C-alpha cells in the first residue's frame, strides 16, 4: 500500500511539474521543484531536470539578443533591470520577483529578436 501511495505522489508531482520548464538548445527541458538544500538558501528555488541535475533559480536571467536595439523595450515590457553586460548583445538581467524568472525567460526565448534566454542557473560544483 505504501508503494502505491508513493508512486501516486510521484506521478502527481511529475504531472504538476510539467508546466515548469526552460529551453536549452531549442529543446524544452522539464523541471521538478525540490526542497531548498538548506535554510540559508531560501532565496533560491531548486529544481531537478530530466538528467537529475539540481539547478538553483534566483531573480537573474541571461539573455542573448540578435540586436541590442531591443534591450530597452524588453527591460520596460518585463520590468527588468540590467545588471551586467556579459558580451556582445549578451546581458545579465534581474526580475522583480524570483518566481517570474522562468516564465519571463521562456517568454523572451520565444521572441524573434532573442537568440536565447534562460535563468542564470546555480549549479553545484563537481570535483574532477
N, CA, C and O of each residue as an XYZ file, in Angstrom:
512
protein
N       0.819     -1.188      0.000
C       0.000      0.000      0.000
C       0.872      1.264      0.000
O       0.566      2.235     -0.692
N       1.962      1.242      0.784
C       2.856      2.399      0.830
C       3.485      2.669     -0.529
O       3.662      3.822     -0.921
N       3.824      1.590     -1.254
C       4.427      1.754     -2.581
C       3.448      2.428     -3.539
O       3.838      3.290     -4.327
N       2.207      2.044     -3.473
C       1.196      2.622     -4.361
C       1.020      4.105     -4.069
O       0.939      4.919     -4.989
N       0.962      4.454     -2.794
C       0.813      5.860     -2.412
C       2.024      6.666     -2.863
O       1.875      7.768     -3.390
N       3.218      6.126     -2.660
C       4.440      6.803     -3.085
C       4.444      7.017     -4.601
O       4.797      8.097     -5.075
N       4.060      6.010     -5.346
C       4.020      6.119     -6.806
C       2.993      7.168     -7.227
O       3.257      7.964     -8.128
N       1.837      7.177     -6.590
C       0.821      8.179     -6.911
C       1.321      9.592     -6.634
O       1.100     10.497     -7.438
N       1.983      9.782     -5.517
C       2.530     11.094     -5.172
C       3.554     11.532     -6.208
O       3.539     12.682     -6.646
N       4.438     10.631     -6.602
C       5.447     10.961     -7.611
C       4.811     11.302     -8.958
O       5.245     12.236     -9.632
N       3.796     10.556     -9.344
C       3.112     10.844    -10.602
C       2.412     12.192    -10.565
O       2.438     12.929    -11.551
N       1.796     12.520     -9.456
C       1.127     13.814     -9.318
C       2.155     14.931     -9.376
O       1.944     15.931    -10.062
N       3.268     14.772     -8.661
C       4.315     15.792     -8.691
C       4.862     15.966    -10.098
O       5.064     17.091    -10.554
N       5.100     14.869    -10.781
C       5.648     14.947    -12.133
C       4.652     15.617    -13.071
O       5.039     16.444    -13.897
N       3.375     15.268    -12.949
C       2.341     15.866    -13.794
C       2.204     17.354    -13.561
O       2.026     18.115    -14.513
N       2.284     17.780    -12.320
C       2.185     19.205    -11.992
C       3.437     19.955    -12.420
O       3.365     21.129    -12.783
N       4.554     19.304    -12.379
C       5.823     19.967    -12.684
C       6.030     20.165    -14.178
O       6.917     20.918    -14.581
N       5.228     19.504    -15.004
C       5.446     19.603    -16.449
C       5.227     21.015    -16.972
O       5.637     21.327    -18.090
N       4.589     21.874    -16.185
C       4.392     23.255    -16.592
C       5.627     24.105    -16.333
O       5.703     25.243    -16.795
N       6.584     23.572    -15.607
C       7.809     24.307    -15.308
C       8.898     23.754    -16.213
O       9.231     22.570    -16.161
N       9.440     24.626    -17.035
C      10.453     24.203    -18.000
C      11.284     25.405    -18.418
O      10.946     26.554    -18.132
N      12.383     25.106    -19.106
C      13.189     26.136    -19.753
C      13.657     25.561    -21.081
O      13.499     24.369    -21.343
N      14.226     26.405    -21.906
C      14.707     25.957    -23.203
C      16.229     25.859    -23.197
O      16.927     26.752    -22.717
N      16.725     24.749    -23.743
C      18.169     24.558    -23.896
C      18.390     23.899    -25.251
O      17.851     22.828    -25.529
N      19.185     24.551    -26.088
C      19.468     24.033    -27.435
C      18.190     23.732    -28.215
O      18.065     22.676    -28.834
N      17.245     24.670    -28.178
C      15.966     24.564    -28.887
C      15.085     23.413    -28.416
O      14.188     22.985    -29.142
N      15.326     22.913    -27.221
C      14.508     21.842    -26.666
C      13.982     22.267    -25.305
O      14.664     22.943    -24.534
N      12.755     21.854    -25.033
C      12.133     22.137    -23.756
C      12.662     21.145    -22.718
O      12.620     19.934    -22.937
N      13.158     21.656    -21.593
C      13.671     20.819    -20.516
C      12.748     21.008    -19.305
O      12.647     22.104    -18.754
N      12.081     19.928    -18.904
C      11.179     19.996    -17.760
C      11.954     20.063    -16.455
O      13.039     19.499    -16.316
N      11.361     20.772    -15.504
C      11.947     20.921    -14.178
C      10.958     20.427    -13.126
O       9.753     20.656    -13.233
N      11.482     19.751    -12.115
C      10.674     19.297    -10.989
C      11.141     20.060     -9.757
O      12.316     19.990     -9.397
N      10.231     20.794     -9.100
C      10.624     21.536     -7.896
C      11.067     20.588     -6.794
O      10.481     19.521     -6.605
N      12.101     20.983     -6.073
C      12.550     20.218     -4.905
C      12.707     21.175     -3.730
O      12.689     22.394     -3.899
N      12.859     20.613     -2.556
C      13.008     21.427     -1.349
C      14.352     22.150     -1.359
O      15.318     21.666     -1.949
N      14.413     23.322     -0.699
C      15.704     24.022     -0.593
C      16.747     23.114      0.047
O      16.430     22.303      0.917
N      17.983     23.258     -0.390
C      19.062     22.420      0.128
C      19.425     22.796      1.557
O      19.880     21.950      2.326
N      19.225     24.055      1.914
C      19.461     24.489      3.289
C      18.626     25.734      3.563
O      18.159     26.390      2.632
N      18.443     26.052      4.810
C      17.660     27.231      5.174
C      18.346     28.517      4.736
O      17.679     29.517      4.473
N      19.661     28.500      4.658
C      20.415     29.680      4.231
C      20.102     30.052      2.782
O      20.309     31.195      2.376
N      19.609     29.100      2.011
C      19.394     29.299      0.582
C      17.914     29.503      0.251
O      17.481     29.141     -0.843
N      17.136     30.067      1.161
C      15.703     30.235      0.924
C      15.412     31.240     -0.191
O      14.294     31.280     -0.704
N      16.390     32.044     -0.568
C      16.211     32.999     -1.666
C      16.407     32.338     -3.035
O      16.327     33.002     -4.069
N      16.662     31.026     -3.031
C      16.885     30.271     -4.262
C      15.825     29.171     -4.360
O      15.597     28.435     -3.400
N      15.183     29.065     -5.519
C      14.272     27.951     -5.781
C      15.080     26.847     -6.441
O      15.863     27.105     -7.355
N      14.891     25.614     -5.977
C      15.654     24.494     -6.520
C      14.758     23.578     -7.338
O      13.598     23.334     -7.005
N      15.345     23.079     -8.428
C      14.655     22.179     -9.341
C      15.612     21.066     -9.742
O      16.832     21.201     -9.642
N      15.025     19.962    -10.199
C      15.818     18.873    -10.760
C      15.368     18.710    -12.203
O      14.171     18.639    -12.482
N      16.344     18.650    -13.134
C      15.979     18.458    -14.542
C      15.923     16.970    -14.868
O      16.141     16.133    -13.992
N      15.636     16.639    -16.113
C      15.465     15.238    -16.519
C      16.743     14.420    -16.393
O      16.684     13.191    -16.343
N      17.900     15.080    -16.342
C      19.174     14.379    -16.148
C      19.496     14.157    -14.678
O      20.491     13.512    -14.348
N      18.652     14.693    -13.790
C      18.886     14.577    -12.366
C      19.764     15.684    -11.807
O      20.113     15.668    -10.626
N      20.121     16.643    -12.646
C      20.944     17.765    -12.199
C      20.098     18.722    -11.381
O      18.990     19.080    -11.781
N      20.618     19.135    -10.238
C      19.923     20.101     -9.395
C      20.343     21.502     -9.832
O      21.529     21.817     -9.937
N      19.330     22.331    -10.084
C      19.550     23.697    -10.557
C      18.876     24.676     -9.603
O      17.739     24.468     -9.178
N      19.590     25.734     -9.277
C      19.022     26.795     -8.457
C      18.620     27.960     -9.334
O      19.322     28.305    -10.284
N      17.476     28.572     -9.010
C      16.976     29.713     -9.776
C      16.751     30.872     -8.821
O      16.082     30.733     -7.796
N      17.319     32.019     -9.173
C      17.119     33.237     -8.390
C      16.319     34.220     -9.246
O      15.511     33.812    -10.080
N      16.546     35.484     -9.038
C      15.843     36.518     -9.793
C      16.646     37.019    -10.996
O      16.369     38.098    -11.519
N      17.641     36.240    -11.437
C      18.505     36.677    -12.548
C      18.325     35.772    -13.757
O      18.087     34.572    -13.621
N      18.443     36.363    -14.941
C      18.396     35.583    -16.161
C      19.422     36.099    -17.152
O      19.846     37.253    -17.087
N      19.811     35.236    -18.060
C      20.796     35.551    -19.097
C      20.055     35.612    -20.426
O      19.312     34.696    -20.779
N      20.266     36.705    -21.159
C      19.577     36.906    -22.433
C      20.583     37.325    -23.494
O      21.380     38.240    -23.283
N      20.539     36.651    -24.631
C      21.364     36.993    -25.795
C      20.419     37.491    -26.876
O      19.577     36.740    -27.369
N      20.561     38.763    -27.244
C      19.720     39.381    -28.270
C      20.408     39.322    -29.626
O      21.636     39.319    -29.711
N      19.618     39.274    -30.668
C      20.178     39.322    -32.025
C      20.589     40.737    -32.376
O      21.459     40.953    -33.219
N      19.943     41.714    -31.711
C      20.242     43.131    -31.952
C      20.039     43.877    -30.640
O      18.983     43.766    -30.016
N      21.045     44.636    -30.223
C      20.966     45.318    -28.929
C      19.879     46.390    -28.885
O      19.546     46.879    -27.806
N      19.327     46.759    -30.030
C      18.277     47.760    -30.085
C      17.014     47.373    -29.341
O      16.197     48.236    -29.019
N      16.841     46.092    -29.065
C      15.647     45.614    -28.372
C      15.783     45.627    -26.849
O      14.805     45.385    -26.140
N      16.966     45.902    -26.348
C      17.208     45.820    -24.909
C      16.261     46.713    -24.109
O      15.615     46.250    -23.170
N      16.178     47.979    -24.475
C      15.337     48.908    -23.711
C      13.881     48.479    -23.690
O      13.207     48.615    -22.668
N      13.391     47.964    -24.807
C      11.983     47.562    -24.861
C      11.688     46.358    -23.962
O      10.641     46.315    -23.317
N      12.604     45.376    -23.911
C      12.329     44.228    -23.037
C      12.513     44.593    -21.564
O      11.819     44.057    -20.700
N      13.443     45.498    -21.278
C      13.600     45.951    -19.890
C      12.302     46.585    -19.404
O      11.864     46.349    -18.278
N      11.697     47.388    -20.264
C      10.460     48.075    -19.902
C       9.273     47.106    -19.868
O       8.503     47.096    -18.907
N       9.130     46.300    -20.912
C       7.975     45.398    -21.023
C       7.885     44.406    -19.869
O       6.793     44.114    -19.382
N       9.027     43.890    -19.434
C       9.039     42.862    -18.388
C       9.507     43.392    -17.027
O       9.724     42.612    -16.099
N       9.659     44.698    -16.908
C      10.122     45.339    -15.659
C      11.429     44.710    -15.172
O      11.552     44.322    -14.010
N      12.388     44.620    -16.073
C      13.685     44.023    -15.765
C      14.715     45.103    -15.499
O      14.566     46.250    -15.919
N      15.763     44.708    -14.792
C      16.879     45.602    -14.504
C      18.134     45.023    -15.143
O      18.398     43.827    -15.020
N      18.899     45.853    -15.816
C      20.159     45.419    -16.405
C      21.216     45.385    -15.310
O      21.539     46.422    -14.730
N      21.759     44.201    -15.021
C      22.803     44.064    -14.007
C      24.191     44.167    -14.603
O      25.083     44.791    -14.028
N      24.369     43.535    -15.787
C      25.715     43.479    -16.352
C      25.657     43.136    -17.835
O      24.813     42.353    -18.272
N      26.559     43.729    -18.596
C      26.749     43.352    -19.994
C      27.815     42.260    -19.983
O      28.948     42.493    -19.562
N      27.446     41.076    -20.446
C      28.354     39.926    -20.400
C      29.171     39.768    -21.681
O      30.214     39.114    -21.680
N      28.704     40.355    -22.749
C      29.374     40.238    -24.038
C      28.563     40.997    -25.067
O      27.671     41.771    -24.721
N      28.874     40.773    -26.326
C      28.151     41.465    -27.392
C      26.700     40.976    -27.433
O      26.436     39.813    -27.741
N      25.773     41.868    -27.121
C      24.335     41.580    -27.085
C      23.965     40.499    -26.065
O      22.906     39.882    -26.180
N      24.818     40.266    -25.079
C      24.583     39.266    -24.033
C      24.481     39.982    -22.692
O      25.380     40.726    -22.302
N      23.359     39.743    -21.985
C      23.075     40.531    -20.785
C      22.650     39.665    -19.609
O      22.004     38.630    -19.776
N      23.025     40.109    -18.423
C      22.531     39.540    -17.180
C      21.474     40.504    -16.672
O      21.762     41.668    -16.393
N      20.231     40.005    -16.553
C      19.106     40.832    -16.170
C      18.511     40.348    -14.855
O      18.696     39.197    -14.460
N      17.796     41.240    -14.187
C      17.191     40.904    -12.895
C      15.693     41.149    -12.965
O      15.248     42.184    -13.462
N      14.910     40.184    -12.459
C      13.461     40.330    -12.393
C      13.074     40.952    -11.054
O      13.878     40.998    -10.123
N      11.864     41.417    -10.972
C      11.361     41.985     -9.719
C      11.058     40.890     -8.696
O      11.057     41.135     -7.490
N      10.799     39.671     -9.198
C      10.387     38.565     -8.333
C      10.978     37.268     -8.877
O      10.816     36.967    -10.059
N      11.656     36.503     -8.039
C      12.299     35.263     -8.496
C      11.292     34.259     -9.042
O      11.653     33.395     -9.842
N      10.028     34.364     -8.618
C       9.003     33.448     -9.109
C       8.644     33.708    -10.577
O       7.976     32.889    -11.208
N       9.081     34.835    -11.110
C       8.811     35.171    -12.508
C       9.977     34.839    -13.437
O       9.827     34.903    -14.657
N      11.111     34.492    -12.889
C      12.322     34.310    -13.689
C      12.149     33.299    -14.809
O      12.478     33.596    -15.958
N      11.646     32.128    -14.507
C      11.490     31.084    -15.529
C      10.447     31.508    -16.554
O      10.654     31.341    -17.756
N       9.342     32.048    -16.096
C       8.269     32.459    -17.010
C       8.756     33.547    -17.975
O       8.481     33.489    -19.173
N       9.479     34.534    -17.444
C       9.979     35.617    -18.299
C      11.034     35.104    -19.277
O      11.025     35.483    -20.448
N      11.939     34.251    -18.813
C      12.973     33.741    -19.723
C      12.348     32.917    -20.855
O      12.825     32.971    -21.989
N      11.289     32.156    -20.563
C      10.608     31.391    -21.608
C       9.887     32.308    -22.591
O       9.898     32.058    -23.796
N       9.260     33.369    -22.083
C       8.583     34.325    -22.959
C       9.591     35.024    -23.871
O       9.330     35.222    -25.057
N      10.738     35.393    -23.313
C      11.769     36.046    -24.125
C      12.335     35.091    -25.168
O      12.589     35.494    -26.303
N      12.533     33.845    -24.801
C      13.080     32.844    -25.721
C      12.235     32.746    -26.998
O      12.760     32.494    -28.083
N      10.934     32.945    -26.855
C      10.014     32.812    -27.987
C       9.984     34.036    -28.896
O       9.373     33.998    -29.964
N      10.636     35.118    -28.484
C      10.673     36.334    -29.298
C      11.644     36.139    -30.460
O      12.690     35.510    -30.298
N      11.304     36.672    -31.624
C      12.142     36.534    -32.829
C      13.507     37.196    -32.676
O      14.489     36.735    -33.259
N      13.576     38.261    -31.904
C      14.824     39.012    -31.784
C      15.733     38.500    -30.659
O      16.774     39.096    -30.383
N      15.339     37.397    -30.011
C      16.138     36.811    -28.927
C      16.805     35.539    -29.436
O      16.146     34.639    -29.957
N      18.133     35.483    -29.274
C      18.868     34.276    -29.671
C      18.649     33.167    -28.640
O      18.363     32.025    -28.998
N      18.785     33.513    -27.364
C      18.444     32.586    -26.286
C      18.197     33.365    -25.008
O      18.643     34.500    -24.843
N      17.466     32.710    -24.105
C      17.179     33.281    -22.794
C      16.950     32.132    -21.829
O      16.230     31.183    -22.140
N      17.563     32.221    -20.659
C      17.367     31.192    -19.625
C      17.713     31.789    -18.270
O      18.432     32.785    -18.193
N      17.202     31.181    -17.197
C      17.591     31.651    -15.869
C      19.105     31.528    -15.694
O      19.743     30.675    -16.312
N      19.660     32.370    -14.864
C      21.081     32.286    -14.513
C      21.206     31.183    -13.469
O      21.261     31.448    -12.268
N      21.249     29.942    -13.948
C      21.209     28.780    -13.057
C      22.409     28.721    -12.121
O      23.527     29.092    -12.478
N      22.139     28.246    -10.924
C      23.178     27.954     -9.948
C      23.318     26.437     -9.932
O      22.348     25.718     -9.691
N      24.517     25.962    -10.188
C      24.745     24.508    -10.202
C      25.802     24.177     -9.158
O      26.684     24.982     -8.858
N      25.691     22.991     -8.624
C      26.674     22.505     -7.668
C      27.956     22.123     -8.401
O      27.923     21.427     -9.415
N      29.080     22.589     -7.874
C      30.359     22.251     -8.487
C      30.732     20.805     -8.191
O      30.525     20.319     -7.079
N      31.273     20.134     -9.170
C      31.719     18.756     -9.009
C      33.228     18.716     -9.150
O      33.794     19.343    -10.045
N      33.874     17.980     -8.266
C      35.326     17.821     -8.367
C      35.641     16.786     -9.440
O      34.916     15.808     -9.619
N      36.733     17.027    -10.145
C      37.148     16.079    -11.189
C      38.052     15.035    -10.631
O      38.502     14.152    -11.362
